Amino acid sequence: MTLTTSWFISMIRMKCPSCHREPIFKYSNPYDLKHIAAMKDRCSTCGQNFRLEPGFYFGGAYVSYALGVLANLLVLFVLYLFMGNLFEHGAAVIIAIVLTTVLISPIVFRYSRVMFLYIFVRYKGRDK
C-alpha cells in the first residue's frame, strides 16, 4: 500500500474517499470561518458525490463529539502530568479545556465530516 492509496493518510489529508486524490473541501484553511463548511459537490477526478443525501452530515455530530472528548481527555492527561492533583487547580483546568475546545473546533468540525464520509464511501481505486 503506497502513501497515496493509504486510506488513513488520505483521510488525514482530507482527500476523496473514493479515489484518494482530490480534496473534499474547497478551501484548505479550517480557520477561515467564512468558508469552514464549503465542500465540493463532487470529486473532479472520480465523480464521487460528496453530498450523499440531505442532512447526511448531521451524523458527523457523533464523530465530532467523540473527537472533542478525546482531545479534552488528552488535555486532562497532560495537565495531570504537569500539575498532579487536578482538583487543586480547578480554574486552570477549566481554562485549558475551554481554550482547547475553542481552538480545535474548526479542525474537529472538518475531520468529523471527513471521517463520517469515509465510513460510508469505499475506495474504488485510482482508475475510476
Sequence and secondary structure as in RCSB ss.txt:
>XXXX:A:sequence
MTLTTSWFISMIRMKCPSCHREPIFKYSNPYDLKHIAAMKDRCSTCGQNFRLEPGFYFGGAYVSYALGVLANLLV
LFVLYLFMGNLFEHGAAVIIAIVLTTVLISPIVFRYSRVMFLYIFVRYKGRDK
>XXXX:A:secstr
  TTT HHHHHHTTB TTTS SBSBSSS TT GGGTT B SB TTT  BS  STTGGGGHHHHHHHHHHHHHHHH
HHHHHHHHS GGGGHHHHHHHHHHHHHHHHHHHHHHHHHHHHHHH     S  
